[in-house]
Amino acid sequence: MTPQDAPPNDPTSLGATPRGTTATPRRITVRYAVEGGGSGPLTRGQGNMVLCIRRDPPEGINKDSVWPVPDGVSVPAGLVALRLLVERHESLRTSFPAGPGPDGFPDRQVVHRNGRFAVTVVEAGGRSEVELDALAAELGRADVAVPVSLDAPPRVRFTMLAAGERLLRLVAVVCHAGADGAATAVLIQDWHALAAGKELPPVTAPTPLEVAVAEQSDQGCRRAAAALRHWARVLTAGPQVVFADARITGPPGDHSALLVRSRTAADHLAAVCRRTGASPSVVLLAAFAALVAHRSGRRELVLSALSANRQRAALIDHVGTLAQDALVLLDTGAADLDQLIGRAKSASLSAYWHSTLDAQQVWQLVDDAAHLRGARFSRQVVVNDLSLTIPAAVADAQPPPAVDPELTVLPAPPLPVRLMFTILRITGSLDFALITCPQVLDPEETEGFARALPALLAAAAEGPVLLSDLPAVLGPPGGERGGEWRLVDGAWIDLAAVRELLRTALGEHRLSEEEGKLVVELATVDPSFGPVEAHRAVVAALPGRDTAMAPHHYVVRYAAPAGEWTEAGSGRDPAVVARLSVLT
């Protein structure tokens, strides 16, 4: 191990140096070497995350967390434990070199036998426990914004807070291409044991290389094909835009986040599970969906479920990235919550089973469905159950809620969603976070929604809750539609937003509704600009406009010296329609 100077992009160089210190942050190089290595195709999860890394800012890919440190661990012992952790898990030693294609998209993963990684050590002696926690969180937030290189391991960065040789905190930033939430939980557990000097048994879960081989098998290909068909059915026929609200003026932004913790809600959740025979995850999904349906005035919902494909027992302890969305198509028009719980169980199992897909095929499918329906799918409502991915050592380190329920406002990550429900803990205390877009739920409405979920669980613990009683308990559906909202092809659309979309893409036009379909008329002097070209222009302008929709029919009038003529049609490309027909 040799110390090195901190590079310019080190998070500790961003104004986070602890007060009262005389030493600057150190960079210590840790070298690793193992016997195993190799290369092979990407897993489907890796391919999905590499696509996201190349498209999205690092804040949406990297995940920071503060890992528990056993009592009495020194900095040198912590460095040894990190070396052993990287040597133990192939995913952390994996790189994704540029592929041979014109865009350089990686076509393989390479597991490195030896290499090195740097650990930043920040002298933080003299700080209180609260100040240490705040500093660790600050360093993590800063480091998340620094990209993790695809073509060089490791897939994780570490920052130690220390008082001399005593290790106080360990901040980790994990690249999602190396480990998803469940895998990070395994890493935390292994780190804690290794740092405490324990010897771990050999890894028995399949490695990413082994997962890739299984996914490329005949059975794996059949499963991916079935998953693509499931997505095609949902994207081409399921509801799309959930919320209609006059406050929706653009893409989601300026989110707020509220953490809710309740010990009594955990007891009520357990009672509902005993009474219905459903898992906590399913009960919470159903309760959340009931509230979303009530709030939005929609009966049928599509919920994007993250952490979706850990349902196979062999992959529970897999360290890698399996995370791909599951699309849960759920009809909330049930008589009572018990019945909705049953529907949620069936819908979620189907969605989870169909959540291992080829990432590039999925994005092509999303594009094709947008072309066909004239509305682009986006994550409106998201569920992320992390309750099984947070180690007990982390959960138990939290102080008990001061009041019940305890509500805490948190910094909100920038996410392209309207409403996100993250389940953090289900035993001892029900902990969950609501991330909301103010165009749908303002802070007061967010608090009301957050309090409604424990209240619904309390009622369900006593017996079936009639969903028709929700308005009496929760009040009428929220949101002020006003304006020119219409429910068209499973999506709430605002005709004013449609006209703005058409002005941007086509210029002057006339929009009308005919038997539930949108029809646009426009004039041009360009004989090569017909319904097909018009539809392509409108669809290209759709991103960021989730309350607008492309017309179903185009009427193009041509003015020419030889006279005028008209061409009409849907503008849909027959090749796209045929491609989707094969899947649906």
Number of C-alpha atoms within 10 A of each C-alpha: 12 9 14 14 12 19 11 9 13 17 23 24 15 13 10 14 19 21 11 11 13 9 11 15 24 20 20 18 16 17 16 19 14 14 8 11 14 12 14 15 21 23 28 24 28 28 25 24 24 21 17 17 22 11 9 12 14 19 19 17 21 27 22 23 17 20 21 19 21 19 11 12 16 19 20 13 18 23 21 18 21 22 19 18 19 24 22 17 19 24 28 24 25 27 23 24 17 15 12 10 9 6 8 10 16 21 16 20 25 22 22 24 16 15 15 16 21 21 20 24 24 26 25 26 18 13 14 10 11 9 13 19 16 12 20 25 16 17 28 24 20 20 27 24 18 16 15 23 14 21 14 17 24 24 23 22 21 21 26 26 26 19 18 14 13 19 26 25 23 20 24 25 24 24 27 29 30 29 27 25 25 25 24 26 22 19 22 23 18 20 24 20 16 21 25 17 15 12 10 10 6 7 12 10 15 17 17 28 24 14 21 21 15 15 22 17 11 10 11 17 16 13 18 21 18 18 23 23 18 20 26 22 17 18 24 22 14 18 22 26 27 28 27 25 22 16 14 20 13 12 16 22 16 13 23 21 22 21 20 24 26 24 20 17 25 22 19 22 27 21 19 25 20 13 15 17 12 18 16 20 20 21 26 25 23 24 22 19 25 26 21 21 20 21 21 19 16 23 17 18 25 23 24 22 27 20 23 24 23 18 12 9 9 11 19 17 19 25 26 29 27 31 25 25 23 28 26 24 24 22 18 25 17 17 13 18 24 23 18 24 26 17 19 26 19 15 17 23 16 17 24 23 19 25 28 28 25 21 21 13 12 16 13 11 22 19 17 23 23 21 23 24 19 21 27 25 18 16 20 20 21 22 24 21 23 19 22 17 20 19 19 13 15 15 16 10 9 8 7 14 15 10 10 14 20 16 20 11 14 13 10 15 15 15 18 17 19 24 26 23 21 20 22 22 22 24 16 16 22 23 24 23 21 24 26 27 26 20 21 22 23 14 16 10 15 21 18 13 19 22 15 18 16 23 16 22 25 19 13 24 21 12 16 16 18 14 19 14 11 17 12 8 11 17 11 12 16 17 18 11 16 11 11 11 18 16 15 16 19 16 22 24 25 25 20 14 20 22 21 15 22 27 14 13 18 18 12 14 14 13 17 12 12 10 5 12 12 18 18 21 18 19 17 15 12 11 13 10 15 21 22 16 14 23 27 17 17 21 23 13 15 22 14 14 20 27 29 25 28 29 25 20 19 23 21 22 20 19 15 12 6 6 7 10 11 13 13 15 15 16 20 21 15 10 10 15 14 11 12 18 12 9 15 15
